[in-house]
C-alpha cells in the first residue's frame, strides 16, 4: 500500500509530461502538413553542385 503513495504521483507526473509534450507539438505546428513529408520523398530534387549551380 505504501508503494501506491509513490507510484500514483509518478504516474500523474508522467501523464502530465506526455500531455504537455503533445500540446507543445500541436502548438508548434508539427501536425500541420501530414501529407507533405510523404509526398516529398517521392519528388526527385534538382541535381545541383555545392555552389547551387545546375550541373550538366
N, C-alpha and C positions, 0 to 999 in steps of 0.2 A: 504494500500500500504506500510505503514511503517513496517508492520509485516513481509513482504517479505524480508526486509533488515536483519531481524534476522533469519527467517526460512531457507533461502537459504544457508547461511554459516553453520548452524547447520546440515542441510540435507547433505551437501557436506562433512562435518566432519564425520558424522556417516557412510556415504558410504565409505569414505576412511578408517575408522576404521574397518569396516567389510571386506573390500578388503585386508587390511594388515593382519587381523586375518586369513583369508583364505589362503593367501600366506605363512604365517608362518606355518600353518598346512601342507601345501604341502611340504615345505622345511624340516620340522621336521619328515616327514615320516608317518604322520597319515593315509594316504591313500594307503600305500604300500601293506598291506595284508588284503584285504577286506573279503576274504573267511575264514581266519584263526579263527576269533572270532566266526563265525557261526559254524564252524566245531568243535572248541574247546569245545563248550557247550555240544556236543554230546558224546565226549570221556570221559569215566569214569576214573578218576585218580586212581593210586595205593593207597591202604589204607596203610598209614604209621603213626607211632606214632609221638610224638613230637620230638623225637631224630633222626628221619629219618630212623628207622629200620622198616622192613617189619613186620606187625602184623600177628599173626597166627589165 
